[in-house]
Amino acid sequence: MSFDPVQSLSRVRHEFGEHGGVNMSIEASTTYTVMAAEIMPEIFQGHKNPEQGGCFLYGRHFNPTVYVLGRYLAAIEGTEAGYATSSGISAIACSLMQICGPGDEIVASNAIYGGTFALLKEFFPLKTGIQVKFVDISNIDEVRSAISPKTKAIFTESISNPTMVISDIPQLADCAHKVGAKLVVDNTFSPMLLSPAQHGADVVVHSLTKFIGGASDIIAGAVCASKEFITELMDLHTGAIMLLGPTMDPRVAFDLSLRLPHLGLRMKEHSRRAKYFSEKLSELGLPISYPGLSSHPQYQLLESMTNPGFGAGGLFALDLGTTDRAFEFMNDLQQNEGFGFLAVSLGYFDTLMSCSASSTSSELTDDELKEAGIAPGLVRVSLGYTGTLEDRWDQFERALKRVNMI
């Protein structure tokens, strides 16, 4: 049965403002009044919380506005619960630290965002005693071989950054569940269009900074999972979000809540434009990677998992051959054509471009970049939806000619 994230969201959006406004109110309090002194010990003992009795305690624990945003995000992902954090990397770190302890292992994709790679390769072993094995996530046999009795989690991105490798979520979930581990999927690249929990993922994380925020003005993250797991994260004694404190400001949560109703529309347009560009580039015989092209090696896999109508996402990767040519190309697009911006991040309404090997994946060594398939001249394009599609393509094509790609 297909999953419709738009319908799922619409069914839960019934919060009203304090005075009957059509938008929920911002609850800016850091602390909350209990109605009787006897209730407070019950909250501290973990017997009552918003999931158990509707009690709020302190803004770092649960905040009503952030709590509602979490419900909305859970509806989009089709999970029981969700909670938002101050950044995407905090959502990843807290989730994995809640699952794993010293001596435990994570099997992780080797083609992931550079900041996440550094967290797993450098920080976790050094500071937490959690060990990480990196694998080609598209090679299920390699994933299985890396799993050991110590494996507690498999971590991957639904669509990898920046190589556009698609994770076979049902198979990865099967690999994890056979050894009692959890599958954690970063779905930042593909909100709405792909719902990992519907295919067996246990935990879905997001950088809300990207497509969900949509305006490159907010840093935020989210964890969507079972009620049990979210409750664990917020536990007063052992909860990673509660005790590490990546608290989202309620004003940020309110701002983000207003962007969710049109997220589906935005994702469709991002996808439509990215597919148009990718088809044009493919027709020119250029080395383009976009999972919405039938020539992509995992096109059928993605088709089998996506929610109908949202396309294949707003990012593509184009290999310009060398770093120098990639720089020349991006400089030309920004300085001469006014096509987009030379900037990291993605999911903005205008186009953002970066050469991944020397920017968002620079935490990887040369050998690790090669293993991950990130070439020196690979340009990641997060295609915006400003300007007409035809004019934007003309700009792109002129720049390709000036660097002798066509």
Protein Blocks (a to p, Z undefined) as FASTA:
>chain_A
ZZdfklmmmmmmmcccfkopabdcddfbfbdcdfbfklmmmmmnopacfknoopafbfkl
pcfklmmmmmmmmmmnopabdcddfbfklmmmmmmmmmpcehiacdddfbdcfklmmmmm
mmmmmmnopacddddfklmklmmmmpcfklcbdcddfbacfklpacdfklmmmmmmmnop
acdddfklmghjacfklnopabdcddfklmmnonopaccddddddfklmmmmmpcklpmk
lmnopacdfklmmmmmmmmmmmmmmmmmmmmmmmmmmmmmmmnopacddfkbfklmklmm
mmmmmcghkanojadcddehiamlmmmmmmmmmmmnomaccdedehiabdcdddfklmmm
mmpcfklmmmnopafklccddddfehjfklmmmmmmmmmmmnopZZ
